Amino acid sequence: MCIEENLKKIKEQIGNNNVKIIAVTKYATDEQVIKAYSLGVQNFGESYVQSALKRIKELFPSEKTINWHLIGRLQKNKVKHVIKNFHLIHSVDSYELAEAINNCAIKKNSIQKLLLQVNIVQDPTKAGFSIDSLLKQFEEINNLSNIEVIGLSTIAPHTSDENLLKSCFMGLSNFKDEINDKFQCNLNELSMGMSNDYKVAIQCKATMIRIGRAIFKRR
């Protein structure tokens, strides 16, 4: 299957659900990225800051309709390169990182949108807030002046067990509702689901799915 057919299949599976496709370009060629854009993809996810900046500058230097998403781990020394280049950061996993983003956004007179990454299944190999730690720190993070927390993200275990995946994804969805109720806020976004598990994530109220292989790989 080609990129066009892959996208058509994913959109059919999304159906009437309000879900954004974030095309993950980690292993895609520049030509594939350009092709996806020509087919209507406007949200692209990058794992590494430097390679993303190169693509932004070389492929789409003046294109304002594209939203670049940082989905990989962000080191504090790279924050200055992210502000004003990325529409959304999906991987904020500590108060210290949120504060560093806020401080840089202040200097650049910008408001940076972000998602707080939650390690919902307490997997020691994955980054993210625990539920307890985020409940303790959320208000302090949300009160930072130059960031806008718009939702949560998570990375599910690599498994074919749909019950485990549903437990992970519904756990994040329910946690979002808990935060909204407890802190009287309006988090709307849930970034969860990748090429191997996005169908389950859609069933569990994902609003963004991060898809690489299922878009760009021929089958």
C-alpha positions in Angstrom: 0.0 0.0 0.0 1.2 3.5 -0.7 1.0 6.6 1.5 -2.4 7.7 0.0 -3.9 4.3 0.6 -2.5 4.1 4.1 -3.9 7.4 5.0 -7.3 6.5 3.6 -7.4 3.3 5.7 -6.5 5.2 8.9 -9.2 7.9 8.2 -11.8 5.2 7.7 -10.9 3.7 11.0 -11.2 7.1 12.7 -14.6 7.5 11.2 -16.6 10.3 12.8 -14.3 10.5 15.8 -12.6 13.9 16.3 -9.0 12.6 16.0 -6.0 14.3 14.6 -3.4 12.3 12.7 0.1 13.2 13.8 2.4 11.8 11.0 5.6 10.7 12.7 8.5 11.3 10.4 11.3 9.7 12.3 12.0 7.1 9.6 10.3 8.9 6.7 12.2 10.4 3.8 11.9 14.0 2.9 10.0 12.9 -0.2 7.5 11.0 1.8 6.9 13.9 4.2 6.3 16.2 1.2 3.9 13.6 -0.3 2.0 13.3 3.0 1.6 17.1 3.1 0.3 17.1 -0.5 -2.3 14.6 0.6 -3.6 16.9 3.3 -1.5 16.0 6.4 -0.9 19.1 8.4 0.4 17.7 11.6 3.9 16.2 11.7 5.6 14.6 14.7 9.4 14.7 15.2 11.4 12.9 17.9 14.6 14.9 17.7 14.9 18.6 17.8 17.8 19.1 15.5 16.5 16.9 12.7 13.1 18.6 13.0 14.6 22.1 12.7 16.4 21.0 9.5 13.2 19.8 8.0 11.2 22.8 9.0 13.9 25.1 7.5 14.6 23.1 4.3 11.2 21.6 3.4 8.6 24.1 4.5 10.4 27.4 5.4 7.4 29.6 5.0 4.5 27.2 5.2 2.1 28.4 8.0 -0.5 25.6 7.7 1.8 22.9 9.1 1.9 22.2 12.8 5.1 20.6 14.0 4.8 18.4 17.2 7.7 17.4 19.3 6.9 13.9 20.5 10.4 12.7 21.7 12.0 13.4 25.0 13.1 17.0 25.4 16.3 17.9 27.2 16.4 21.3 29.0 19.4 22.5 26.9 17.3 22.1 23.7 14.3 24.1 25.0 15.5 27.3 23.4 15.3 25.7 19.9 11.7 24.5 20.4 9.9 27.7 21.3 8.2 29.3 18.3 9.2 26.3 16.1 6.9 23.7 17.5 3.1 24.0 17.8 2.9 21.4 20.6 5.2 19.5 22.9 3.8 16.1 23.8 6.5 15.0 26.2 6.7 17.2 29.2 7.4 14.8 32.1 8.6 17.0 35.0 7.9 20.3 36.7 11.5 21.3 36.0 11.1 20.8 32.3 7.8 22.8 32.3 9.5 25.6 34.2 12.4 25.7 31.7 10.0 25.9 28.8 8.1 28.6 30.5 11.2 30.7 31.2 12.3 30.4 27.6 8.9 31.3 26.4 8.9 34.4 28.6 12.2 35.5 27.0 10.8 34.9 23.5 7.5 36.6 24.3 5.6 33.5 23.4 3.0 31.1 24.8 4.0 27.4 24.3 1.3 24.8 24.2 2.2 21.4 25.8 0.9 18.1 26.9 1.9 16.5 30.2 3.2 12.9 29.7 1.9 10.4 32.2 3.4 7.0 32.9 -0.1 5.6 33.4 1.0 1.9 33.8 4.1 2.8 35.9 6.4 1.2 33.4 10.0 1.8 34.7 11.3 1.9 31.1 9.1 4.8 30.2 9.2 8.5 31.1 6.3 10.5 32.5 4.6 11.7 35.7 3.0 9.1 38.0 -0.6 9.9 38.7 0.2 10.9 42.3 3.1 13.2 41.3 1.1 15.0 38.7 -1.8 15.5 41.1 0.6 17.1 43.5 2.3 19.3 40.9 -0.4 20.1 38.3 -1.6 23.4 39.8 1.9 24.7 40.1 2.6 23.7 36.5 -0.7 25.0 35.1 -0.1 28.4 36.8 3.2 29.0 34.9 2.6 32.2 32.9 3.9 31.4 29.4 2.8 27.8 28.9 -0.6 26.4 28.1 -1.3 22.9 29.2 -4.0 21.5 26.8 -4.0 17.8 27.7 -2.2 14.6 28.5 -0.1 12.0 26.6 1.0 8.5 27.2 2.9 5.7 25.6 1.3 2.3 26.0 3.2 -0.9 26.6 4.2 -2.7 23.5 1.7 -5.5 23.5 -1.0 -7.1 21.5 -3.2 -7.6 24.6 -6.2 -5.3 23.9 -7.4 -5.5 27.5 -4.1 -4.1 28.7 -4.1 -1.4 26.1 -7.7 -0.4 26.9 -6.7 -0.3 30.6 -3.9 2.1 29.8 -5.8 4.4 27.4 -9.0 4.5 29.5 -6.8 5.2 32.5 -5.4 8.3 30.9 -8.9 9.4 29.7 -10.3 9.0 33.2 -7.3 10.8 34.7 -7.9 13.7 32.4 -11.4 14.0 33.6 -10.2 13.8 37.2 -7.8 16.6 36.7 -10.5 18.8 35.0 -12.8 18.2 37.9 -10.3 18.7 40.7 -8.6 21.8 39.3 -11.6 23.3 37.4 -9.7 23.4 34.2 -10.4 22.3 30.6 -7.9 19.8 29.3 -9.2 18.6 26.0 -6.4 16.7 24.3 -5.4 13.0 24.7 -2.3 12.1 22.7 -2.1 8.3 22.7 -1.9 5.5 20.3 0.7 4.6 17.7 0.9 2.4 14.6 0.4 -0.8 16.4 -2.3 0.3 18.8 -4.1 3.4 17.5 -7.3 1.6 16.8 -7.7 0.8 20.5 -6.7 4.4 21.4 -9.5 5.8 19.2 -12.0 3.6 21.0 -10.7 5.1 24.3 -11.3 8.8 23.4 -7.8 9.7 21.9 -7.9 13.1 20.2 -4.4 12.7 18.6 -2.8 9.5 17.3 0.9 9.4 16.5 1.4 7.3 13.3 4.6 6.6 11.5 5.0 3.1 10.1 1.3 2.7 9.3 1.5 5.8 7.0 4.9 5.7 5.5 5.7 2.0 5.2 4.7 0.0 2.1 2.8 -3.2 2.9 
